[in-house]
Amino acid sequence: MAAVSTAANSFLHEKAYVNGQWVDAKNGATFQVTNPANGKVLGRVPDMGVDDTQEAIQKAYTALQTWKLTTAKERSVILKKWFSLVMENQLEVAKLLTAENGKPLKEAQGEVVYGAGFLEWFAEEARRMYGDIIPTTAASKRMMAIKQPIGVCGMITPWNFPSAMITRKAAAAIAAGCSVVLKPAEDTPYSALVLCELAQQAGMPPGVLNVVTSSRANAPAVGKLLCESPLVAAISFTGSSATGKILLQQGASTVKRMSMELGGNAPFIVFNSADLDKAVSGAMAAKFRASGQTCICANRIFVQEGIHEAFVKRLSEAMDKDLRVGDGFSPDTTQGPLINVKGVEKVELHVQDAVSQGASLLKGGKRHPAGDNFFEPTLLTAVTPGMRCFKEETFGPVASIIKFKTEAEVLTMANATPAGLAGYFYSNDLAQIWRMAEQLEFGLVGVNEGLISGVEFPFGGVKESGIGREGSKYGIDEYVEVKYICMGGI
C-alpha cells in the first residue's frame, strides 16, 4: 500500500471494488494517481477495461435480483449506517480527498459532510417511495400505480467533487432498490474506494455497489459498455456537455434512462439596487470555491454601470484579503491547485484571449509560483461577449466582469449560452427579483445568495446542461419505474 503522509493510509485502497471484493484488473494493468499540488505519486489503482466492467455489470445484475426485493426499511437502515460511518471518519476521508484533488482540507471536509448528507437523506426517502390509488372507472376494477427500482445503474462521476457526486447518485439508486456500477474520475479514484469500504462496513450486500477504476485511455470503452449493455437500465453522468452528448448517443441503442448534470456558464448579476457587501461576499463564494472548478461557479459577472466601479474595487480588495494560494493541507490555504496542467492551460488561454481582445487585467493572470498546477486568482474587467471567458466555462480562479446598463440587456446576455445550469443575481427591487428569477434560463437560481447547494434541493440544469434532477425528493425518481396495475373481476 502506498504511503500518504497527509492522508489516512488505512483508507487508501489500491484495488477496485466488485461484488464485495477488492480486485485487480484481469490483465494486471494499473495507473498512477498523483497529488496535483506537488506531483507526488499517491499510489496505483487497477486500469480496468471492458472485460472487467462486464463482470461488474453481471455481478450487479445478480445482486439486483435480491436487493430489489428488500424492504424500504432494510435499505434505509444500511444507508443510515453508511452515513454514520462517513461522519465518524470525515476528517480522514477529507485528507484522502485533499491528497488526490488538491482542494483545501477545510473545503474537503465540507464536501465529505455534504456528501454524507445524501446518504442520510435518501435513507429517509427510501421509505417515502409512495405510489397512488387511482379512482376507478368501473365498479369491477381497481387501479393503482406503484414505483419499482429501474435496475442496474451505470454511473460516471467527476473529479471536482469526488465524494459528494458519488453519494448524490448512488444513495438515490440504492435507496430505490437498484444496484450500481460506478466509474470514478481517473484523477480521484480513492474517494470512491473509501466510500466502498465504509459501505461494506455498514452491511451493504456484495454486488449492490461496485466501483471500476480506469485510466483516461480506457474510460471511453468503459463508458460505451455501460451505455450499451442490455443489463444496465439507467446511466447517471456528471461531466462535460460534449461527453454527455456522446453518452446519449451510445445509450440510444438500448433506450437507456439518462440522468445528466453537464457543463455550466453561470451568470452572476449585480444590479444597482444590490447590497454591495453581500454581492461581493456572494461573488467570492460563487466564483472561488474549489479554485473556480465547479460547474455552478460564477463564470460571467455582470455589474450594472451605477455600481460597477465600487463593486470592482471591493471585489479586488476581498480577493487580496481572503484568497491564499497553496497546498490544500496548509491551514491558511483557500485556493488549491487546478486538477492538472490541462486545466491550467485552459485558464491561461482564456485570460490571454480576453486581454488580446481588450479586457483589462487588474489582478493575477499568470501561473502561480506554488507549483505547475497553480494559477493566480485573476480579475478581468471590460470583458465582452466575443471573448472565450464569456462563451466558455473557464473552470478556474478567474473573475470576468462585464458592465451593463439595463435589465433587458443583461437578461439577454445572461441567457445567450447553450448552458443552463446555475445563475445568480443580487437586487433589492422586489418586482425585478420576480422577473429575473422567472426569466433566467437556468435550472438553479440564487437570489441574493452565492451558495445554493443542499441535499434537500433539486440540482440540475436545462438546455445543454443536463437532464433530470439530483438530490431532493425528486432525485430518487431517476431510478424508479412507475408501473400501472389494473385489477378486474371485483
Secondary structure, DSSP 8 states (H G I E B T S, - for coil): ----TTS-GGG---SEEETTEEE--TT--EEEEE-TTT--EEEEEE---HHHHHHHHHHHHHHHHHHTTS-HHHHHHHHHHHHHHHHHTHHHHHHHHHHHH---HHHHHHHHHHHHHHHHHHHHHGGG---EEE--SSTT-EEEEEEEE--EEEEE--SSSTTHHHHHHHHHHHHHT-EEEEE--TT--HHHHHHHHHHHHTT--TTTEEE----TTTHHHHHHHHHH-TTEEEEEEES-HHHHHHHHHHHGGGT-EEEEE----EEEEE-TTS-HHHHHHHHHHHHHGGGG-STTSEEEEEEETTTHHHHHHHHHHHHHHH--BS-TTSTT-SB---SSHHHHHHHHHHHHHHHHTT-EEEE--SB-TT-TT-B--EEEES--TTSHHHHS---SSEEEEEEE--HHHHHHHHH-SS--SEEEEE---HHHHHHHHHHS--SEEEES-S----TTS-B--SGGGEES-BSTTTGGGGGEEEEEEEE---
